[in-house]
Structure formats: C-alpha cells, structure tokens
Amino acid sequence: EERKLQEIAGKDLTKVVSLKDKLEFAPRAVLNRNRPEKS
C-alpha cells in the first residue's frame, strides 16, 4: 500500500509542478504578446 501511496503522491507532485510551470510561463507569454516591441 505504501508503494501505491508514493506513486499517487509522485503523480500529484508532477501535476503541481506542471501547473506551476504553466502559471509562470503563461503570464510571460501574455506580456510578450502585449509588448512585442521590447521582446
């Protein structure tokens, strides 16, 4: 059972990391779209 819990926790961690990456990169992309002159 511990192995199953660890696998589930690992999947949750990867999902959280991907969500953080999306949240960090999305605003940058939006800023680049709004300000094409500086990029």
mmCIF entry with sequence, helices, sheets and N, C-alpha, C, O atoms, coordinates in Angstrom:
data_MODEL
# 
_entry.id   MODEL 
# 
_entity.id                         1 
_entity.type                       polymer 
_entity.pdbx_number_of_molecules   1 
# 
_entity_poly.entity_id                      1 
_entity_poly.type                           'polypeptide(L)' 
_entity_poly.nstd_linkage                   no 
_entity_poly.nstd_monomer                   no 
_entity_poly.pdbx_seq_one_letter_code       EERKLQEIAGKDLTKVVSLKDKLEFAPRAVLNRNRPEKS 
_entity_poly.pdbx_seq_one_letter_code_can   EERKLQEIAGKDLTKVVSLKDKLEFAPRAVLNRNRPEKS 
_entity_poly.pdbx_strand_id                 A 
# 
loop_
_entity_poly_seq.entity_id 
_entity_poly_seq.num 
_entity_poly_seq.mon_id 
_entity_poly_seq.hetero 
1 1  GLU n 
1 2  GLU n 
1 3  ARG n 
1 4  LYS n 
1 5  LEU n 
1 6  GLN n 
1 7  GLU n 
1 8  ILE n 
1 9  ALA n 
1 10 GLY n 
1 11 LYS n 
1 12 ASP n 
1 13 LEU n 
1 14 THR n 
1 15 LYS n 
1 16 VAL n 
1 17 VAL n 
1 18 SER n 
1 19 LEU n 
1 20 LYS n 
1 21 ASP n 
1 22 LYS n 
1 23 LEU n 
1 24 GLU n 
1 25 PHE n 
1 26 ALA n 
1 27 PRO n 
1 28 ARG n 
1 29 ALA n 
1 30 VAL n 
1 31 LEU n 
1 32 ASN n 
1 33 ARG n 
1 34 ASN n 
1 35 ARG n 
1 36 PRO n 
1 37 GLU n 
1 38 LYS n 
1 39 SER n 
# 
_struct_asym.id          A 
_struct_asym.entity_id   1 
# 
_struct_conf.conf_type_id            HELX_P 
_struct_conf.id                      HELX_P1 
_struct_conf.pdbx_PDB_helix_id       AA1 
_struct_conf.beg_label_comp_id       GLU 
_struct_conf.beg_label_asym_id       A 
_struct_conf.beg_label_seq_id        2 
_struct_conf.pdbx_beg_PDB_ins_code   ? 
_struct_conf.end_label_comp_id       ASN 
_struct_conf.end_label_asym_id       A 
_struct_conf.end_label_seq_id        34 
_struct_conf.pdbx_end_PDB_ins_code   ? 
_struct_conf.beg_auth_comp_id        GLU 
_struct_conf.beg_auth_asym_id        A 
_struct_conf.beg_auth_seq_id         2 
_struct_conf.end_auth_comp_id        ASN 
_struct_conf.end_auth_asym_id        A 
_struct_conf.end_auth_seq_id         34 
_struct_conf.pdbx_PDB_helix_class    1 
_struct_conf.details                 ? 
_struct_conf.pdbx_PDB_helix_length   33 
# 
_struct_conf_type.id          HELX_P 
_struct_conf_type.criteria    ? 
_struct_conf_type.reference   ? 
# 
loop_
_atom_site.group_PDB 
_atom_site.id 
_atom_site.type_symbol 
_atom_site.label_atom_id 
_atom_site.label_alt_id 
_atom_site.label_comp_id 
_atom_site.label_asym_id 
_atom_site.label_entity_id 
_atom_site.label_seq_id 
_atom_site.pdbx_PDB_ins_code 
_atom_site.Cartn_x 
_atom_site.Cartn_y 
_atom_site.Cartn_z 
_atom_site.occupancy 
_atom_site.B_iso_or_equiv 
_atom_site.pdbx_formal_charge 
_atom_site.auth_seq_id 
_atom_site.auth_comp_id 
_atom_site.auth_asym_id 
_atom_site.auth_atom_id 
_atom_site.pdbx_PDB_model_num 
ATOM 1   N N  . GLU A 1 1  ? 0.842  -1.206 0.000   1.00 0.00 ? 1  GLU A N  1 
ATOM 2   C CA . GLU A 1 1  ? 0.000  0.000  0.000   1.00 0.00 ? 1  GLU A CA 1 
ATOM 3   C C  . GLU A 1 1  ? 0.877  1.256  0.000   1.00 0.00 ? 1  GLU A C  1 
ATOM 4   O O  . GLU A 1 1  ? 0.537  2.253  -0.637  1.00 0.00 ? 1  GLU A O  1 
ATOM 5   N N  . GLU A 1 2  ? 2.001  1.204  0.714   1.00 0.00 ? 2  GLU A N  1 
ATOM 6   C CA . GLU A 1 2  ? 2.880  2.385  0.767   1.00 0.00 ? 2  GLU A CA 1 
ATOM 7   C C  . GLU A 1 2  ? 3.381  2.736  -0.632  1.00 0.00 ? 2  GLU A C  1 
ATOM 8   O O  . GLU A 1 2  ? 3.475  3.910  -0.988  1.00 0.00 ? 2  GLU A O  1 
ATOM 9   N N  . ARG A 1 3  ? 3.701  1.707  -1.424  1.00 0.00 ? 3  ARG A N  1 
ATOM 10  C CA . ARG A 1 3  ? 4.195  1.982  -2.781  1.00 0.00 ? 3  ARG A CA 1 
ATOM 11  C C  . ARG A 1 3  ? 3.119  2.688  -3.590  1.00 0.00 ? 3  ARG A C  1 
ATOM 12  O O  . ARG A 1 3  ? 3.410  3.629  -4.329  1.00 0.00 ? 3  ARG A O  1 
ATOM 13  N N  . LYS A 1 4  ? 1.886  2.241  -3.455  1.00 0.00 ? 4  LYS A N  1 
ATOM 14  C CA . LYS A 1 4  ? 0.790  2.875  -4.203  1.00 0.00 ? 4  LYS A CA 1 
ATOM 15  C C  . LYS A 1 4  ? 0.653  4.333  -3.785  1.00 0.00 ? 4  LYS A C  1 
ATOM 16  O O  . LYS A 1 4  ? 0.475  5.213  -4.627  1.00 0.00 ? 4  LYS A O  1 
ATOM 17  N N  . LEU A 1 5  ? 0.737  4.586  -2.477  1.00 0.00 ? 5  LEU A N  1 
ATOM 18  C CA . LEU A 1 5  ? 0.611  5.969  -1.993  1.00 0.00 ? 5  LEU A CA 1 
ATOM 19  C C  . LEU A 1 5  ? 1.738  6.823  -2.558  1.00 0.00 ? 5  LEU A C  1 
ATOM 20  O O  . LEU A 1 5  ? 1.515  7.965  -2.959  1.00 0.00 ? 5  LEU A O  1 
ATOM 21  N N  . GLN A 1 6  ? 2.945  6.272  -2.588  1.00 0.00 ? 6  GLN A N  1 
ATOM 22  C CA . GLN A 1 6  ? 4.091  7.036  -3.103  1.00 0.00 ? 6  GLN A CA 1 
ATOM 23  C C  . GLN A 1 6  ? 3.896  7.333  -4.584  1.00 0.00 ? 6  GLN A C  1 
ATOM 24  O O  . GLN A 1 6  ? 4.218  8.428  -5.046  1.00 0.00 ? 6  GLN A O  1 
ATOM 25  N N  . GLU A 1 7  ? 3.365  6.353  -5.337  1.00 0.00 ? 7  GLU A N  1 
ATOM 26  C CA . GLU A 1 7  ? 3.146  6.577  -6.769  1.00 0.00 ? 7  GLU A CA 1 
ATOM 27  C C  . GLU A 1 7  ? 2.119  7.675  -6.973  1.00 0.00 ? 7  GLU A C  1 
ATOM 28  O O  . GLU A 1 7  ? 2.292  8.547  -7.825  1.00 0.00 ? 7  GLU A O  1 
ATOM 29  N N  . ILE A 1 8  ? 1.035  7.632  -6.182  1.00 0.00 ? 8  ILE A N  1 
ATOM 30  C CA . ILE A 1 8  ? -0.010 8.656  -6.297  1.00 0.00 ? 8  ILE A CA 1 
ATOM 31  C C  . ILE A 1 8  ? 0.570  10.016 -5.931  1.00 0.00 ? 8  ILE A C  1 
ATOM 32  O O  . ILE A 1 8  ? 0.307  11.008 -6.611  1.00 0.00 ? 8  ILE A O  1 
ATOM 33  N N  . ALA A 1 9  ? 1.356  10.064 -4.865  1.00 0.00 ? 9  ALA A N  1 
ATOM 34  C CA . ALA A 1 9  ? 1.948  11.336 -4.434  1.00 0.00 ? 9  ALA A CA 1 
ATOM 35  C C  . ALA A 1 9  ? 2.874  11.857 -5.530  1.00 0.00 ? 9  ALA A C  1 
ATOM 36  O O  . ALA A 1 9  ? 2.890  13.056 -5.807  1.00 0.00 ? 9  ALA A O  1 
ATOM 37  N N  . GLY A 1 10 ? 3.639  10.971 -6.151  1.00 0.00 ? 10 GLY A N  1 
ATOM 38  C CA . GLY A 1 10 ? 4.539  11.385 -7.223  1.00 0.00 ? 10 GLY A CA 1 
ATOM 39  C C  . GLY A 1 10 ? 3.756  11.981 -8.382  1.00 0.00 ? 10 GLY A C  1 
ATOM 40  O O  . GLY A 1 10 ? 4.158  12.999 -8.946  1.00 0.00 ? 10 GLY A O  1 
ATOM 41  N N  . LYS A 1 11 ? 2.628  11.346 -8.745  1.00 0.00 ? 11 LYS A N  1 
ATOM 42  C CA . LYS A 1 11 ? 1.813  11.878 -9.842  1.00 0.00 ? 11 LYS A CA 1 
ATOM 43  C C  . LYS A 1 11 ? 1.277  13.253 -9.466  1.00 0.00 ? 11 LYS A C  1 
ATOM 44  O O  . LYS A 1 11 ? 1.276  14.166 -10.291 1.00 0.00 ? 11 LYS A O  1 
ATOM 45  N N  . ASP A 1 12 ? 0.822  13.405 -8.226  1.00 0.00 ? 12 ASP A N  1 
ATOM 46  C CA . ASP A 1 12 ? 0.292  14.704 -7.790  1.00 0.00 ? 12 ASP A CA 1 
ATOM 47  C C  . ASP A 1 12 ? 1.390  15.759 -7.862  1.00 0.00 ? 12 ASP A C  1 
ATOM 48  O O  . ASP A 1 12 ? 1.142  16.887 -8.287  1.00 0.00 ? 12 ASP A O  1 
ATOM 49  N N  . LEU A 1 13 ? 2.607  15.392 -7.448  1.00 0.00 ? 13 LEU A N  1 
ATOM 50  C CA . LEU A 1 13 ? 3.712  16.360 -7.466  1.00 0.00 ? 13 LEU A CA 1 
ATOM 51  C C  . LEU A 1 13 ? 4.006  16.796 -8.898  1.00 0.00 ? 13 LEU A C  1 
ATOM 52  O O  . LEU A 1 13 ? 4.226  17.978 -9.159  1.00 0.00 ? 13 LEU A O  1 
ATOM 53  N N  . THR A 1 14 ? 4.009  15.835 -9.827  1.00 0.00 ? 14 THR A N  1 
ATOM 54  C CA . THR A 1 14 ? 4.291  16.195 -11.220 1.00 0.00 ? 14 THR A CA 1 
ATOM 55  C C  . THR A 1 14 ? 3.196  17.104 -11.746 1.00 0.00 ? 14 THR A C  1 
ATOM 56  O O  . THR A 1 14 ? 3.473  18.034 -12.503 1.00 0.00 ? 14 THR A O  1 
ATOM 57  N N  . LYS A 1 15 ? 1.951  16.847 -11.354 1.00 0.00 ? 15 LYS A N  1 
ATOM 58  C CA . LYS A 1 15 ? 0.845  17.706 -11.802 1.00 0.00 ? 15 LYS A CA 1 
ATOM 59  C C  . LYS A 1 15 ? 1.018  19.105 -11.238 1.00 0.00 ? 15 LYS A C  1 
ATOM 60  O O  . LYS A 1 15 ? 0.826  20.091 -11.949 1.00 0.00 ? 15 LYS A O  1 
ATOM 61  N N  . VAL A 1 16 ? 1.380  19.198 -9.963  1.00 0.00 ? 16 VAL A N  1 
ATOM 62  C CA . VAL A 1 16 ? 1.557  20.514 -9.335  1.00 0.00 ? 16 VAL A CA 1 
ATOM 63  C C  . VAL A 1 16 ? 2.688  21.265 -10.021 1.00 0.00 ? 16 VAL A C  1 
ATOM 64  O O  . VAL A 1 16 ? 2.565  22.458 -10.300 1.00 0.00 ? 16 VAL A O  1 
ATOM 65  N N  . VAL A 1 17 ? 3.783  20.577 -10.291 1.00 0.00 ? 17 VAL A N  1 
ATOM 66  C CA . VAL A 1 17 ? 4.926  21.231 -10.939 1.00 0.00 ? 17 VAL A CA 1 
ATOM 67  C C  . VAL A 1 17 ? 4.519  21.739 -12.312 1.00 0.00 ? 17 VAL A C  1 
ATOM 68  O O  . VAL A 1 17 ? 4.859  22.862 -12.684 1.00 0.00 ? 17 VAL A O  1 
ATOM 69  N N  . SER A 1 18 ? 3.790  20.918 -13.076 1.00 0.00 ? 18 SER A N  1 
ATOM 70  C CA . SER A 1 18 ? 3.378  21.349 -14.414 1.00 0.00 ? 18 SER A CA 1 
ATOM 71  C C  . SER A 1 18 ? 2.452  22.550 -14.309 1.00 0.00 ? 18 SER A C  1 
ATOM 72  O O  . SER A 1 18 ? 2.527  23.467 -15.127 1.00 0.00 ? 18 SER A O  1 
ATOM 73  N N  . LEU A 1 19 ? 1.580  22.550 -13.307 1.00 0.00 ? 19 LEU A N  1 
ATOM 74  C CA . LEU A 1 19 ? 0.670  23.690 -13.130 1.00 0.00 ? 19 LEU A CA 1 
ATOM 75  C C  . LEU A 1 19 ? 1.471  24.941 -12.804 1.00 0.00 ? 19 LEU A C  1 
ATOM 76  O O  . LEU A 1 19 ? 1.180  26.020 -13.321 1.00 0.00 ? 19 LEU A O  1 
ATOM 77  N N  . LYS A 1 20 ? 2.477  24.802 -11.952 1.00 0.00 ? 20 LYS A N  1 
ATOM 78  C CA . LYS A 1 20 ? 3.304  25.968 -11.597 1.00 0.00 ? 20 LYS A CA 1 
ATOM 79  C C  . LYS A 1 20 ? 4.018  26.481 -12.841 1.00 0.00 ? 20 LYS A C  1 
ATOM 80  O O  . LYS A 1 20 ? 4.089  27.689 -13.067 1.00 0.00 ? 20 LYS A O  1 
ATOM 81  N N  . ASP A 1 21 ? 4.552  25.552 -13.655 1.00 0.00 ? 21 ASP A N  1 
ATOM 82  C CA . ASP A 1 21 ? 5.247  25.978 -14.871 1.00 0.00 ? 21 ASP A CA 1 
ATOM 83  C C  . ASP A 1 21 ? 4.292  26.732 -15.779 1.00 0.00 ? 21 ASP A C  1 
ATOM 84  O O  . ASP A 1 21 ? 4.652  27.765 -16.345 1.00 0.00 ? 21 ASP A O  1 
ATOM 85  N N  . LYS A 1 22 ? 3.064  26.217 -15.922 1.00 0.00 ? 22 LYS A N  1 
ATOM 86  C CA . LYS A 1 22 ? 2.085  26.892 -16.783 1.00 0.00 ? 22 LYS A CA 1 
ATOM 87  C C  . LYS A 1 22 ? 1.784  28.279 -16.237 1.00 0.00 ? 22 LYS A C  1 
ATOM 88  O O  . LYS A 1 22 ? 1.706  29.243 -16.998 1.00 0.00 ? 22 LYS A O  1 
ATOM 89  N N  . LEU A 1 23 ? 1.615  28.385 -14.927 1.00 0.00 ? 23 LEU A N  1 
ATOM 90  C CA . LEU A 1 23 ? 1.280  29.685 -14.330 1.00 0.00 ? 23 LEU A CA 1 
ATOM 91  C C  . LEU A 1 23 ? 2.438  30.661 -14.501 1.00 0.00 ? 23 LEU A C  1 
ATOM 92  O O  . LEU A 1 23 ? 2.225  31.862 -14.665 1.00 0.00 ? 23 LEU A O  1 
ATOM 93  N N  . GLU A 1 24 ? 3.669  30.141 -14.461 1.00 0.00 ? 24 GLU A N  1 
ATOM 94  C CA . GLU A 1 24 ? 4.831  31.032 -14.583 1.00 0.00 ? 24 GLU A CA 1 
ATOM 95  C C  . GLU A 1 24 ? 5.051  31.455 -16.036 1.00 0.00 ? 24 GLU A C  1 
ATOM 96  O O  . GLU A 1 24 ? 5.396  32.605 -16.305 1.00 0.00 ? 24 GLU A O  1 
ATOM 97  N N  . PHE A 1 25 ? 4.850  30.516 -16.976 1.00 0.00 ? 25 PHE A N  1 
ATOM 98  C CA . PHE A 1 25 ? 5.135  30.820 -18.379 1.00 0.00 ? 25 PHE A CA 1 
ATOM 99  C C  . PHE A 1 25 ? 3.981  31.542 -19.055 1.00 0.00 ? 25 PHE A C  1 
ATOM 100 O O  . PHE A 1 25 ? 4.212  32.351 -19.954 1.00 0.00 ? 25 PHE A O  1 
ATOM 101 N N  . ALA A 1 26 ? 2.753  31.275 -18.649 1.00 0.00 ? 26 ALA A N  1 
ATOM 102 C CA . ALA A 1 26 ? 1.588  31.905 -19.293 1.00 0.00 ? 26 ALA A CA 1 
ATOM 103 C C  . ALA A 1 26 ? 1.657  33.430 -19.213 1.00 0.00 ? 26 ALA A C  1 
ATOM 104 O O  . ALA A 1 26 ? 1.514  34.087 -20.244 1.00 0.00 ? 26 ALA A O  1 
ATOM 105 N N  . PRO A 1 27 ? 1.869  34.023 -18.032 1.00 0.00 ? 27 PRO A N  1 
ATOM 106 C CA . PRO A 1 27 ? 1.932  35.490 -17.939 1.00 0.00 ? 27 PRO A CA 1 
ATOM 107 C C  . PRO A 1 27 ? 3.056  36.062 -18.797 1.00 0.00 ? 27 PRO A C  1 
ATOM 108 O O  . PRO A 1 27 ? 2.897  37.132 -19.386 1.00 0.00 ? 27 PRO A O  1 
ATOM 109 N N  . ARG A 1 28 ? 4.181  35.370 -18.876 1.00 0.00 ? 28 ARG A N  1 
ATOM 110 C CA . ARG A 1 28 ? 5.297  35.864 -19.686 1.00 0.00 ? 28 ARG A CA 1 
ATOM 111 C C  . ARG A 1 28 ? 4.878  35.904 -21.151 1.00 0.00 ? 28 ARG A C  1 
ATOM 112 O O  . ARG A 1 28 ? 5.176  36.866 -21.859 1.00 0.00 ? 28 ARG A O  1 
ATOM 113 N N  . ALA A 1 29 ? 4.187  34.862 -21.605 1.00 0.00 ? 29 ALA A N  1 
ATOM 114 C CA . ALA A 1 29 ? 3.737  34.820 -22.999 1.00 0.00 ? 29 ALA A CA 1 
ATOM 115 C C  . ALA A 1 29 ? 2.760  35.952 -23.261 1.00 0.00 ? 29 ALA A C  1 
ATOM 116 O O  . ALA A 1 29 ? 2.810  36.591 -24.312 1.00 0.00 ? 29 ALA A O  1 
ATOM 117 N N  . VAL A 1 30 ? 1.876  36.200 -22.311 1.00 0.00 ? 30 VAL A N  1 
ATOM 118 C CA . VAL A 1 30 ? 0.890  37.276 -22.475 1.00 0.00 ? 30 VAL A CA 1 
ATOM 119 C C  . VAL A 1 30 ? 1.605  38.618 -22.543 1.00 0.00 ? 30 VAL A C  1 
ATOM 120 O O  . VAL A 1 30 ? 1.279  39.462 -23.378 1.00 0.00 ? 30 VAL A O  1 
ATOM 121 N N  . LEU A 1 31 ? 2.581  38.811 -21.662 1.00 0.00 ? 31 LEU A N  1 
ATOM 122 C CA . LEU A 1 31 ? 3.322  40.078 -21.668 1.00 0.00 ? 31 LEU A CA 1 
ATOM 123 C C  . LEU A 1 31 ? 4.061  40.241 -22.996 1.00 0.00 ? 31 LEU A C  1 
ATOM 124 O O  . LEU A 1 31 ? 4.119  41.339 -23.549 1.00 0.00 ? 31 LEU A O  1 
ATOM 125 N N  . ASN A 1 32 ? 4.620  39.153 -23.499 1.00 0.00 ? 32 ASN A N  1 
ATOM 126 C CA . ASN A 1 32 ? 5.343  39.236 -24.776 1.00 0.00 ? 32 ASN A CA 1 
ATOM 127 C C  . ASN A 1 32 ? 4.381  39.575 -25.904 1.00 0.00 ? 32 ASN A C  1 
ATOM 128 O O  . ASN A 1 32 ? 4.744  40.302 -26.829 1.00 0.00 ? 32 ASN A O  1 
ATOM 129 N N  . ARG A 1 33 ? 3.157  39.058 -25.839 1.00 0.00 ? 33 ARG A N  1 
ATOM 130 C CA . ARG A 1 33 ? 2.174  39.356 -26.883 1.00 0.00 ? 33 ARG A CA 1 
ATOM 131 C C  . ARG A 1 33 ? 1.764  40.826 -26.800 1.00 0.00 ? 33 ARG A C  1 
ATOM 132 O O  . ARG A 1 33 ? 1.614  41.496 -27.822 1.00 0.00 ? 33 ARG A O  1 
ATOM 133 N N  . ASN A 1 34 ? 1.584  41.321 -25.571 1.00 0.00 ? 34 ASN A N  1 
ATOM 134 C CA . ASN A 1 34 ? 1.145  42.706 -25.398 1.00 0.00 ? 34 ASN A CA 1 
ATOM 135 C C  . ASN A 1 34 ? 2.273  43.686 -25.711 1.00 0.00 ? 34 ASN A C  1 
ATOM 136 O O  . ASN A 1 34 ? 2.018  44.817 -26.126 1.00 0.00 ? 34 ASN A O  1 
ATOM 137 N N  . ARG A 1 35 ? 3.520  43.254 -25.514 1.00 0.00 ? 35 ARG A N  1 
ATOM 138 C CA . ARG A 1 35 ? 4.658  44.158 -25.752 1.00 0.00 ? 35 ARG A CA 1 
ATOM 139 C C  . ARG A 1 35 ? 5.648  43.531 -26.738 1.00 0.00 ? 35 ARG A C  1 
ATOM 140 O O  . ARG A 1 35 ? 6.748  43.145 -26.343 1.00 0.00 ? 35 ARG A O  1 
ATOM 141 N N  . PRO A 1 36 ? 5.278  43.428 -27.986 1.00 0.00 ? 36 PRO A N  1 
ATOM 142 C CA . PRO A 1 36 ? 6.189  42.819 -28.980 1.00 0.00 ? 36 PRO A CA 1 
ATOM 143 C C  . PRO A 1 36 ? 7.388  43.706 -29.274 1.00 0.00 ? 36 PRO A C  1 
ATOM 144 O O  . PRO A 1 36 ? 8.393  43.229 -29.802 1.00 0.00 ? 36 PRO A O  1 
ATOM 145 N N  . GLU A 1 37 ? 7.298  45.012 -28.934 1.00 0.00 ? 37 GLU A N  1 
ATOM 146 C CA . GLU A 1 37 ? 8.393  45.934 -29.236 1.00 0.00 ? 37 GLU A CA 1 
ATOM 147 C C  . GLU A 1 37 ? 9.628  45.612 -28.399 1.00 0.00 ? 37 GLU A C  1 
ATOM 148 O O  . GLU A 1 37 ? 10.748 45.623 -28.909 1.00 0.00 ? 37 GLU A O  1 
ATOM 149 N N  . LYS A 1 38 ? 9.418  45.320 -27.096 1.00 0.00 ? 38 LYS A N  1 
ATOM 150 C CA . LYS A 1 38 ? 10.552 45.099 -26.196 1.00 0.00 ? 38 LYS A CA 1 
ATOM 151 C C  . LYS A 1 38 ? 11.149 43.708 -26.391 1.00 0.00 ? 38 LYS A C  1 
ATOM 152 O O  . LYS A 1 38 ? 12.348 43.518 -26.190 1.00 0.00 ? 38 LYS A O  1 
ATOM 153 N N  . SER A 1 39 ? 10.335 42.744 -26.775 1.00 0.00 ? 39 SER A N  1 
ATOM 154 C CA . SER A 1 39 ? 10.830 41.371 -26.878 1.00 0.00 ? 39 SER A CA 1 
ATOM 155 C C  . SER A 1 39 ? 11.785 41.203 -28.052 1.00 0.00 ? 39 SER A C  1 
ATOM 156 O O  . SER A 1 39 ? 12.293 40.105 -28.282 1.00 0.00 ? 39 SER A O  1 
# 
